[in-house]
Amino acid sequence: MTTTALAEPRLTSLSHGGGCGCKIAPGVLRELLGACPAMPIPPQLMVGIETADDAAVYRLNDTQALVATTDFFMPIVDDPQDFGRIAATNALSDVYAMGGRPIMALALVAMPVAVLSPATISAILDGGARACRDAGIPIAGGHSIDSVEPIYGLVALGLVHPDHLRRNAHAQPGDVLVLGKALGVGVLAAALKTARLSAAGYAAMLATTTRLNTPGPDLAAMADVHAMTDVTGFGLAGHALEMARGGRVDLAIDLAAVPLLAGVRDLAAAGVVTGASERNWAGYGHEVQLTDTLGPVDRALVCDPQTSGGLLVACAPRAAGAVLELFRRHGHADAAVIGRVAGRSEQPRLTIA
């Protein structure tokens, strides 16, 4: 008598939320962090948790600072190697967003070993290693546990010259805002989970989520680039608000100028959105002013959680052309000027028109 092995479940069926869409809601996160006791801060710590920046930065000497971050999540796609590539690319993005160059990574691996085969788990790890090879760094170690849900990510470490460090907190009045990647990853991920994503849509999602944010260090070396962050789980609106709060400035975004991945608006109009977009709006919508011409679909798009999203850059207007050209040299063809930085404000707001 022969027996037939049961097929493995889809990776996305094992997770209650995928990619950066499974972040804790921004309002809840602020409450949790606000309850943490204050700790002594050494003078070498250049960036901590004060402005919700992308990574911690610790000065080593006059020419080097260590950039340290970690990121991990549940599957956003079913192909194990693609999942690993996306998760690793996303984790490395925070180093690039601070102006740093990655130097090595540690793997964080939590897998349901009784549910997924060794071949599937190995493919996830191989996908992450592939992204790190593309970034020119090794995975030098890590940690693994048996888990109910599959989780993969990295501790990512990089170096930056202290003078080239770029935070989300130094946008200047009069700056323009440049976005490095098109929006819509969350919508496409929702379409995939409900079997409504075309092959072309999947290819577009994979292409953007595995494209490293390598323009970061070169952008940070430009004196006219004043602030940077990457757009991930809190959506464009959420991460723009973090930039506004950090710099105590008001921001204005022209939604018509924001690039979208092909087919995303039609999917969102058909109700294909993530629950995280609504949680995002509930967390920060009181600080966002949407003009009367914008509706629920527009709100869902600006709150759409981006996994491995693009860099958001605040730069002097005279540098906008050079910033866009740098993005395109690195393969980021969708980069666009999407807004501006208005005046100083003690109660920063974001306006989207």
ABEGO torsion letter per residue (X at the ends): XBBBBBBBBBAAAABABBEAAABBBAAAAAAAAAABBBBBBBAABABBAAAGBABBBBBABAABBBBBBBBBBBBABABAAAAAAAAAAAAAAAAAAAGBBBABBBBBBBBBAAABBAAAAAAAAAAAAAAAAAAGBBBAEEBBBBBABBBBBBBBBBBBBAAABBBAAABBBGBBBBBABBBGAAAAAAAAAAGABBAAAAAAAAAAAABBBAAAAAAAABAABABBBBBBAAEAAAAAAAAAAAAGBBBBBBAAABBBBBGAAAAAAAGBBBAAAAAAAAAAAAABBBBAABBAAAAAAAABBBBGBBBBBBBBAAAAAAAAAAAAAAGBAABBBAEBBBBBBABBBBBBX
